[in-house]
Every structure is written in C-alpha cells, then in structure tokens.
Amino acid sequence: MNNKEFSQKLETRTKEFAKSIIKLSASLEKSSENNVIKNQVTKSGTSIGANYREANRSRSRADFTNKIKICESEANETVYWLEIISEMNLVKLEIIRPILMEAREILAIFTTISKNVKLKAF
C-alpha cells in the first residue's frame, strides 16, 4: 500500500472512529458528571480525524509534524476518557471494549507516524 492509499484509509478509519465516539457519548446517561466525560471524549475522539485530515493537507513538513503530534495527543486523551468510562461501568463492556481497542490502535498508529516523521527530519 502506498502513502496515498494509507492516508485515505486512515482518514476513513478516523472518521468512523469519530462516529462511534459520538454514538457512545449519546448513550451515556445524563448527569452533570457524565456531561463532563461526554464533552471531553467527544472533543478528543472527533479531533483525531479532523486533525489528520488537516495534516494531509499541510503546507510544510513542520505543519504536518505538528498536526500528527496533535492527533497523537488527542488519541491518548481519548484512550484516557474511554478507560474512565470503562472502569466506572458507564456503558456495557461489549460496547466500550471494541471502541477502546480501536482507540489504542489509532494511538499506536499516530505514535509510529510521529516517530517516523522525527527520524526523517534528521
């Protein structure tokens, strides 16, 4: 798979992930505490794909690197909030488990991209 194909697949994957985060957020019970979690996981989980799309249209290597680091950071934050949701049993395990697994895979992908961009920069 070439870089363009990889980029397109990852854009699609992160968009699908964003949709799963939105559905998950909508399923959380309404309470002031859950609203904080809902807002945080929705912001970070949907930001990954948006920033990756921007990275693919970046104007420079530095801009690309910066956007990828943001993707990595947002993915890490999303994993955190999903762990909170899971550990507090706010949704059924069979619902949260695949979303958390996908979040961890996406984090690993962006961590790898980030490391490779650094290596190529030197």
N, C-alpha and C positions, 0 to 999 in steps of 0.2 A: 504494500500500500504506500503510495507516495504522500508527501506532506499535505497536498491539497485535499486528497481523499480523507486523510486522517483528520484534518481540520474540520471538514464538513461533517464527518461522523461525530466528532466531539462536540461540535455546535449542536447537532441534533440531540445527542445524549444529554447535554447540559440543559437543553430546553425541556426535554422530557422529565428530567430530574426536577426542574423548577415547577413543572405542573404537578408532580407528585407531592412536592413540598406544600404547594397551595392547597391541594386536596387534604393533606394531613392537617394543616393549620385549620382548615374549615371544620374538621372533625373534632377538634379539641373543645371540651366543654367551656362554656362562657363563664369566666370569673376574672377578677382583676389580676390575680396571679397568672392565670393561663394566658391572659391577653398580652402580658409582657413576653412570655415564652413564644406565643403565636407571632407577635410582631418581629421578634428577634430572628426566629428560624425562617420566617418568610423573607425578611430582608436579606439575610445572608445566603439562603438557599437559592433565591432567584437572581442574586447578584453575580453568582458564578458564571452563568451562561451569558449574561449581558456583558460582563467584562471580557469574557473570552471572545465574544463577537467583536468587541472593540479592539482587542489585541490583534485579531486577524486583519483588521483594517488600520493598523497603526502606521504612523508616518516615519518611524525610525526604530532601530533596534532597541534603543533606550526606552521608547514608548511601549514597545512590545514587552520588554522585560518587566517594566513597571506594572502593566496590566496583568501579566501572568502572575506576578507576586501578589497582586490583589486577589486574583482567582484562588490562589493557594491559601491565602489568609481567610477568605470568605468560606472556602471549603472546610478549613479547620474549625472555624467558628460554627458552621452548620453541624459538623460532627458533634461538637460540644453540646449544642442545644438538643440534638436528637438523642444523645446519651441522657440528658436530663429528662426528656420526655419518656424514654425507655425505663430509666431507673425509678421514676416516680409512677410508673404504670399508668400514664395518662391516656394511652391507647393500647389496644391489644398487641401482644408480642408479634403475632403473624402479620400485622400491618406495619409496625415500625422496623422489624428486622430487615426486610429487603431494602427499605429506604436507607437505613443506617449502613448497610453493606455497600450500597451504591455510593453513598457519601464518602465512605472510606476509600473506595476505589478511585473516585474522582479526585480526592485529596492526593492519593498516591500518584496519579497521572500528572497533576499540576506540580507536585513536588519534583517529579522526574524532569518535567519540561523546564522548570525553573533551574534545576541543577545543570541541565544540558546547555541552557542559554548562557549561564555563567561560564561554563567551560569553553564555549565557542567565542566568548567575548575576549578571552585572553590569548 
